[in-house]
């Protein structure tokens, strides 16, 4: 079941439970804490199996016409089961309903780490297109790939 989560503390609990279980993607403690803190103020879509959360996605406005997938995570045991795609479709519906024209996401450039290569292929499978690489946004080992989608 995919639903929108409104309560700030619940959003942060969900973000913490998922992100700390994914150290391959969220292994920098300061960054992870920042994602958790910011999730409380963002639009959150979460996936549940019965009452247990297994994934979430947060959206934030980055411009008058653009929303961004600020952070997204699905527990490894639930990868490749359509959860990420389902959450994205709900998020896309929200973004369109709110009148935005674009959705973007930032990840590590393809070819750096196998885990992020899977992430890049996932976003490409949803229809995102490569927009720009910012080699120094995060650090030289982690060039930022920006993907964008017109809605």
N, C-alpha and C positions, 0 to 999 in steps of 0.2 A: 504494500500500500504506500502510495506517495502522497505526502500532504505538506502544506505550508505550515511552518512553525513560527509563531508570533512572539512568544515569551522570551525576553532577552537572556535570562539565566538558563532556560532550557536550550536555547541555541548554543550558548557557550558550553554547556555540558555535552551536547551532541558533538560539537566540533572537537572538544578535548577527547572524547571517547574514540572517535574515528581517527583523528590525526596522530594521536600517540600510538595507535596500532599500525601505523604505516611509516615506520622510520626510513624506509628506502626512499620515500618521496618527501617526508617531512622530518629530516634529521638534524636540522639546525634549530636548537631550542628557542632562541630569541625569535626567529621567524615564525615558528609554530605558535608560540605564545601570542604573537601579534595577530596571526590568523584567528586564533581563539577569541581574543579580546574584540577584534573588529567584527566577528561574526554576529555578536549581539546586536549590532546596529544595521545589519544587512538583511536583505530578503533571503530567507532560508527555505529551501525545498529539501525534505528528508524522506528517506525510504525506510519502511518498517516491515519486519516480518513478525507478525503478531504484534507485540508491543516493543520488540527489541529493534533499535535503530541499526541499520547496516550500511547507510550511506547518507551523504548530504551534499548540498551545493549551495553556495551563497552568491548573491548578485549584488553589485553596487554600480551606481551611476558614475561614469567617467567623463561624460560630456552631455550636452543637451540632447543629443541624438543617439547616445551609445551607453549600453549597459555592459558590464564585464562579469564573467564568471570569476569572482574574486578568489574562491577556493572551492575545491571539490575533492571528495574522497569516498571510496567504497571499500569496505573491509575485504581483504584478500580472498577470503572464503566465498565471497559473493561476486568476484570478478567474472566477466564474460557470461553474465546471466541476464543482461538487459537492464540492470538497475541504473547504471550511469545514463544510458540512453533514455530511459523513462523519466529520470529526474530532469535531464536536459530538455525533453519535450515539454514538461510542465513549466520549466523556467522560460523556455522560448515563448510559450503561450502568455506568460505573465509579461514578458518584455514587450511583446507585440501589443497586448491589451493596454499597456501603459503608454503606448505611442512612440516607442523608440524605433529607430531605423536600422541599427546595427547592434551586434553582440560581439564581444571580443574576449579572448582568453590569452593569458601569458603562461608559457611553460619553458622548459629548457630546450634549446635547439636540438634537433634530430642529430643522432650520431655521437652524442656525449655519454649517455648511460642507457643500458637496455631498458630499465624501468620507464624512463622518460620517452624512449622511442615508442614504447607501447602507448604511452599517454598521447604522443603526437599522432600516432595512427588512429587512436580513438577519436580525437577531435577532427581529423581529416575525414573519418567515416561518417561523422555527423554533418559534414558539408562545410566545415571551416576551411578557409583558404589562407595560405601564408601571406602575411602582410609585411612584416619587417622583423629583422633581427637587431637587437640592441646588445652589442657585445659586452658592454660594461655596466649595464643597469644593475645587475646583482654582483657579479665578479667575473673575472676572465675564465674561470673554470666552468661557469654556468651562464653562457650567453642566453639572453632572453629572446625566445621566439614568440612573436605576437601573431595570433590567428584572428581572422575577422570573418563575420558572416553578415550579409545583407538580409534584412527581414522583409 
